[in-house]
Amino acid sequence: MGALRTTPMHIVIVGYGRVGRRTIRILDGEDHAISVVDNDSERADRARSDGFDVVHGDGKEESTLVEAGIDEADAIGALTGDVQVNLAACLVGDGHDCRTVMRIDEDYHSDLYDTYAEEVDDVIYPEQLGAAGAKTALLGGDFDVLATLTERLSVTGVKVGPDAPVVGSRISKVDLPGDATLYAHGRSGESMDIPLPQTIIEAGDRVAIVARPDDLDAVRQRLQGAA
């Protein structure tokens, strides 16, 4: 990925669920123009009441995305919980010269990740990256600048302790205190990278987290275990 784009963009977001709403909240705060697509009438009404331009329809249909302004958009974020809808929306976006960012969840194996990654500009795992990671991908940035995306957050590295509660857990199942997010992982002696959801945390692993300063002690305790 290249340098993070800071000029206002027109972005189509498919999916106004948890991930979509949090991503839009960050983007809207920086004056980007947002169009929302959702096939659920309640979520569409919520997005409309929140002040966004909304198209109630199927995000994988080109006609729906054209109605949402894909012809003029700079990027599309397909952030629903349905990977097929997300892929189809990104393929439409690519046909309209948009930057394409696709959400996947759960235990997608590396071969499927590679397949999706060949089709779109970025694949994100919201459980690890959070909305800030989605924003980074949409604006064309590098994950190394994640710490600068959100105010009042701290980034730190932690070595997983042998009796930490997270040992033996999959990355996708790790629940950290507050709004803390685990966004990079590496085995002992290896470099850190964005992890796959099915990666199992082992004692001695190194992880990078972004969290509010007030949550850091609780986060470290969960990742390091008893002192």
N, C-alpha and C positions, 0 to 999 in steps of 0.2 A: 504493500500500500504506500501511497505517496504522502505528500504534505497535507495536513488537515486544512480543509477549505473553510474559510471564515466569512465569506461574503454570503448574503442571504440567498437561499435557494428555494425552489418550489419542489416539495417532496410529497409524494403520494404514499400514505401509510395504509396498508391492507390489514385490517384487524384492530379493533378498539377494545381488546381485552387488557389484561394486566400489563403485558409487555408493551403493547401498542400505546396505551395511555401514558405509561411512564416515559417512554421514548419521546412521545409528542410533547410532554410537559417540558422536557429539556430543550427540544428543538424550538418550541414556541417561545420560550424565554429568550431566544437569541434572534427573534424576528424572522425566522424562516416561514415561508408560506406553506401551510399544511392542508392537504386534502385527505379526507378519511373515507375508506371503503369498508363496509361491514355488511354481512348478509343477515345479521340478527337485528330485528327491528328495535329491540330495547337498547342495544349497544349503539345503534345508529342514532336513536333519539338522544341518548346520553351525550354522544359526541356533538350533536347539533346544539344541545343545550349548553355545552361547554364552549360554544362559540366557533366551531370549525365548520368548514364546507364539507358536506357529507353526501355520499352516494350510497343508498341502501341497495345492495346488489351483490352478485357473486364476483369475488375478487379474481377468479381465474378467467373470467370472460373479458375479451378485449373491449367489447362495447361498453361494459361497466367502467373499465379503466379509462377509456376515451372520455366518457362522461365526467370522470374525476379529473381530467386534464392531463393525462399521460403524455399527450402530444407536446405539451409545453414544459413538462416536469424535468427536473435535473436528476432526480433519483426516486427509486421506489423501494420501500421497505415492506417486505411481505412477512408479517409478524404474527400470523394466526397460529393456532395449534395444529393445523392440518398441513403437513409437509407437501402434499400434492398441490393444494391450493397455492402455497407459497412458491413452489417451483414454477407452476403455470403462470402466476402473476409476474414473476421475474423474467420469464421468457418473453412475455408480452412487453414488459418494460425494456428489455434488451432490443426488441424490434423497433422501439421508439427512441433508441439512443439514450436510455437512462442508465445511471449507475444502479446496479441491482444488489440488494442485500436480502438474504433469505434466512429465516429462522428454522432451526431444527431442534428437536427435543429428544429426551429419553436416550435409549441405548443404541444410537446409530453407530455401526462399526466403521472403521477407518476406510474401507473400500467404498461404502456409500457416501461418506464424507467427501472422498476424492471425486466421486461421480458428480455430486452436487456442486462442488467447488469449481469443476471445469465449466459448469453452465452459468455461473453467476460471478459477480465481482467479489462478494464476501458471503461466507456462511457464519452465522453466529449461534452461540449457545447462551440464551439469556440467563439460565441458571448460574452460569459462571461469570458472564460479562456484565449482566444487568443492562439497564437502559442506556447507561453511559457508553457501554461497548457498542450497542446498536447505533448510537449517535456517531461514534467514531467511524464506524464502517460506512454509514450513509454519507458522511462528509469527506470520505476518502483519506482518513487519517491513519496514523500508526498507533498500535496498541501501547507503545512506549510512552505516549503522551496522555494516557488515561488519567493520570493524577491531576492534570490541569483542566479536566472537563467539568468538574463539579466543585462548587465552592465548599469550604470547610470539611474536606475529606483528607485523610492521610493514607499514604501507601507505605507498607512495610513488608519485609520478608520474615517468615517464621519457619523454623525447623520443627517438624512434627515429632513430638515426644513418644516414647514407647508405650505409655499408658494413656495417651490422648483419646478422648471419646470418638474421634473421627477415624482412628486406625481401623482398617478393614471395610470402611465405607466407600461407596462409589462417589465420585466427584459430584454427580447429579443429585445425590441424596444429602450432601453436606448442608446443614442448616446452621448459619453463623448468627451470633447476636446482632440485634439492631438491623441496620441496612448493609452490613458488611458483605463484601463479595470477594470470592476467590477467583482470580482471573489468570493466574499462571501457576504451573506446577512442574517440578522436576525431581527425578530420583536423586539420591545421594551421589554427588560427584558429576551429575549431568546438568546441562543448561536447562533453564525453565522455558516453557512454551505454553500456549493455550492448550488446555487438556481436553481430551475427548470425555464425554459424560460417563462412559463405563470404566474409566480409569479408577483403580482401587488405590486408596491412600495407604501407604506403608510407613512404619516408623522410620525416621531419618529422612523422609522426603522433605523438600523445601517448597514452600508455597508463597505466593505473593498475594496480598489482600489489599483492598481499598475499603476504608471504614471511617466513621466519625471518630475523632480523637477520644471522646467519652466512652466509646465501645471497645477501644483497643485492648484494655486489660482483660475484659471478658473474652474477647476473640482469642487472644494469646493463650488464655487458660484452656479454652476448648481445643486449641490446636497443639498445645504443648503438654497438657495434662498437669498432674500434681507436680509441684516444684520438688 
